[in-house]
Amino acid sequence: MSKYSPLAEYLQHHDRTEVTLSFDKIEQIIGEKLPPTADSYRPFWANSTVKDGHPGRLWLSVGWRQVSLDRANRLVTFSRAENMSSDLESLRPQKKELLYDLLKEAGFSVEEWHRTIRGDPVKKFKSNGRFCYEWCFGSVEEGFALCLWFDELTVDKHGRVVFDHNVRDTRAELLATKNDETADQKKRNSAAEKIPRAERLDDAIKESARRGLAVRILIGERDPRKIEEVPEEASSVERRLLDKIDWYIHSYDTKTGACLVVRGVEPDASGSDEEYGDDVTYDEVQNRAIKTRRGQTRFRQQLLDAYRRGCAITGSRITELLEAAHIVPHSLMTNYSTRNGLLLKTDIHTLYDLHLISVDATYTVHVSRRLANTDYGKLHGKKLEIFPDRSADQPSSTALEKRHALFLEEERTR
C-alpha cells in the first residue's frame, strides 16, 4: 500500500465537496513527513494518472482532484470530481484582465515589458506592443503560458476540459490569407502579423510536450458575432482570465502539429506499467530520476571539459548558461558519450531541440529561414566556434547527419 493511501481515504470519506489542507495536516494523515519534493517540485501535487506511486493517482481514484496549490504557505486544495462538472463554464472569463497582470500573478517575468526593443523605458508598459498581442509567453526555464480562446475549449468523453486545435492549421490559414492577392490589404497585413505568433505558440506546445512541462493557460473570450460577421476582427479580446490549474500536453504530433492539451491531469507515462509496479513509491521514482540527472550532470561536465567551457556554436563562456545537448535525443537513446553531445548556450540549445538551428556532418551551422532576420541568422553557414581537441570527444558526423536530416524535414514544412 502506498504511504499516501491514507490521504486518499481521508478525502474519500470527507463530507465536504472541497477541502484545503496544510502540508502539516497531510503529514498527520499519512503518519510521516512529506518528501522535500512536496515543497520544491510543483508536479508532486499534480492530478496524475501515471502508475509510478504518484500521490495524485490515488486521490483521482477516489473521485477527488487537486484544484489549487499554495506552496509558499504550504496549502493544497482538493475538490470532488463531480463538483467540477461545470469546469468549462467556470472558465468563461467575466472581465478583461490585462496580460501583464495575469503573467505577473502566474510568476512569469515581466521585466522586458518595461522597455522598448532598444532598451528605452516604456511609460504605458502594461500595453507594450512588443508583448500585448502575443499568443504565448515564457521559456523552457520558467515554463510557458499559452493564450487560448474559450470557444476553442471542449469537454472530451472523459469529462476533461481540453484544447485540441491544430495551431499549424491556423498558421496555414493565415499564410493563405497573407498570399491571397484578391483579399483586402488590411486583412492580409493582419494575417502576416499573426503568422509568427502562431509559430511561437506551436513551438511552445511542442517544447512543453517534449520536456513534459506543465503549462499555464490564459483564456480569452471574443465576441461571437465578430467570428461570424467580421472574421478579421475575431482576435479582439473582450474578456480574459488566468486559469489557476496547470494544463498538460497529452500528445503532440511533430509531423502534423496535432495536439491534445488537458486541464489538470498529467498524461500517462509511456511504458510506465512496465518500468514501475503499483507498489513502487513516488519517492523511489524520484530517486531514480535523481540518478538520471546525475548522468546528465556527468555528461555536462565531460562536454565542459571537451569544449573548453565554451558554447560550440557561439563561443559564449558564461558557464552558468551552458547546457549539454544530445545529438541523438536522450528520449530515443541513452548515450552519454561526448561524441553524442554538443555544449550549447541555453537559448541555442532550445533552438537546436526545436530544429530551428542545426549542425551538419561537416560541422557547419544551419539556421532556419524563420530566424533569418534575427540575431541568430548571423550564425548561418559558420563552422563550429569551439571544437574538441581530442578525436574521441569530437561530435559523431553520422549522428550529426541523422539529426540534420530532421532539421531539413522540419524546414520543408515551414
Order of alpha helices (4+ residues) and beta strands (2+ residues): alpha-beta-alpha-alpha-beta-alpha-beta-beta-alpha-alpha-beta-beta-beta-beta-alpha-alpha-beta-alpha-beta-beta-beta-beta-alpha-alpha-beta-beta-alpha-beta-beta-alpha
